[in-house]
Amino acid sequence: MTDFLVVAPCFNEADNIEEFIRRVLNKIKREDFLIVDDGSTDRTPRLLEKMGVNFVEKPHEGKGSAIRVGIKSAISMGKKYVIFLDADLQHPPEYIPEFVKKLRSGADIVIGTRWRELSKMPKDRYLSNRLTTFFVSLLVGEKLEDSQSGYRGYRVELLKDISVQTHMYETETEILIKLLKGRKVKVQYVDIPVIYGKEQSKIKRGRDTLRFMKMYFKLLWKGS
C-alpha cells in the first residue's frame, strides 16, 4: 500500500460508475481506492460489488457526510495524503498522479482548478464560482483560484486538527476555510478541464446557496 488514499463520494452513479472505476484503476492500485456510497437507490451498490472495489455504504445524508467518512478512513488507515474526486466523471481520474506528486513535494492542499477554462462554465455556475471564491479568499486572507472545486488533495495530518460540522455540498468550503484561516498552509493547483454532466441535477441552487451562506457567516463571526 502507498501513502495516499483516493476517495470518491457517490450517489446514484449507475450510468458512470463502471467507466469511472476503470479509469481510476488505470492510475492507482485497487487497495488505495475507496468509494463512499451515500445511500444510492439505483444499481450503484450492485455495480460496486461487481467491480470488486473497496466501498462503504451509508445512509443518504449528503456529499459532505461522505467526505467525512473518507477523512476518517484515511486517518484510520494511517495515510499521509487523501485525494477526493467525484464519481460522475466531472473530475478526470487521469489527473490523480499530479495531485500525488504535488502533495509528496510539500503541498498541504492541492486543488483542481478550472481557472483557465471558466468561460466554458454555464453562466450561473460561473457567477456562483467567482462570488464564492472571492468571499472565501477574503475570509482566509489568500487569493484562491477555485474554491468550489471538489477535486482536492490534503495532507491528512491537517485534517485531524479540524472539526467538520456540515453534511452537504458546503462541507468542501468549510474544510478549506478551516484549514486556511489563520494558518500558514501551502496551497498548490492542478489545472483540470471544465466538465458538467449529471452532477448539475444534484445541486439545488437555492438550498445549497443558503447552506453556504449560513456556514460562511458562522465562520466569519464565530471563527469555528
Beta strands, then each sheet from edge to edge (+ up, - down):
strand 1: 4-10
strand 2: 33-38
strand 3: 55-58
strand 4: 81-84
strand 5: 109-113
strand 6: 152-155
strand 7: 187-191
sheet 1: 3+ 2+ 1+ 4+ 6- 5+ 7+
end
